[in-house]
């Protein structure tokens, strides 16, 4: 039986002619993925994927099935070598979504995995209530489903610059949900996957440093509780964002698991900043 990707290409013109390409501004909200397929027959229907779009900014968190719990870890310094290997199987990214001809590019300003050899560019087209994405430079097919409704204009996206180091961050809010992303301090070494980088790390401290990239998802109400994160010890904790002028303060954990505040300068903003009003 031909794969979904083969069937897509066999009827490609019909699909594109009958489908409708969404505008970037119409993508605001939460999207979940039900299918990823490649030409060689590889399929993924089990990874938990959340893509949150807010205007032209986005964040994305992808966690594989069977990821173990980490009840012993309060912070990065509690992670064992085995823990680091497990956490390296996650992926996620954040940045800017922009139009490129008849495609869109997910510009990855933050990437949990090492940067790939080609840009993340794909075509989006509606087929019924499924948003179908196909790669421009790498052949793949994904099925996306809208998981949240958003009132027109009711979103917020902030580009963040750390006050005490060179990190960048993003806060995207839409559909009653938020995603918070912050980069690691040092760029990852060359490697095909984070797992390979972790395996080649000279010591456990270096492996933990490679994991010091947070992408968290939660509810944007109350104290903004985190539900899922590349840092499992953040789940159940609070982001507690406070915006005063062009300064954003959020709650984080230090490497030992203690509560700390992180201060950001807002480099750019779009949407309704009243979402952060007390």
C-alpha positions, 0 to 999 in steps of 0.5 A: 500500500502506498504511503500517505506521502506517496499518495500526496505526491501522486495527487499533488496538484489536485491537493494543492488546487483544492486545498487552501493555504493559510495566512500566517496570521490565521495560524495563531493558536495551539497545534498538535501533530498526528502524523510525521512520514518520510519517503523511506516509510518511517512514520511517527504517530506517537511523539507528543508535539505542541506548536504554539503560534502567536502572531509571527512568533512561535514555540514548539515542544516535541517529546517522545513516548516512553520518556521516563519520570525524573522524580529525583531531579530538582535541577540540572545538577541532579541529572545522571548520565542516563537521565541526560541521554533520555532528555536528549531524545526531546526536541523543540525550537522557537523563533519567527515564522515568515513567508518564503514564496509559497512556503513558510520558514520556521526560523529557529532562533532557539533549538534544543537540538543542534542546528540542521544542515538545511532550513526548516521550510515547508508548504502548508495547505488545508485538507478538510480540517487537517493542515498538511505540511510538506517539506520544501528542501527535505521530503516529509509530510506532517498532519496538524490539528488546531487544538485551541480557539483564539479571539482575534488579536488576543495573543502576545509574543515577546522577544527576550534578551537576558540581562546577565548573559547572551541568552535569548528567549521567547514568550508566546501566549495564545488560546489561554496557553503559553510557551516559554523558551530560553536558549543555553549559554554556549552553542552546541558542538557540531553533531547530528543529534543532541544524543551524539553530543551528550555521548561525546561530552567530556564529563557529566557537567558538560552534558548537563550544560548541553541540556540547559535549554528550556522550552515549557508549555502551560496554562496562561492564567493565575501564576502560569503553571507549567504542564510540560517542559524539556526540563522535567523538574519544571512541570508543576512549577510556576512561570509567574511572569511580571512585565514592567515597562520593557522588563520581564521577570519570570520564575525559574530554578537554578541548577541545584533546583532552588527558586530564582528570578530571571530578568529579561529585556523585551527586544520586540513585542506583538499582540496584546500586552494586557494579557500580562496585566495582574 
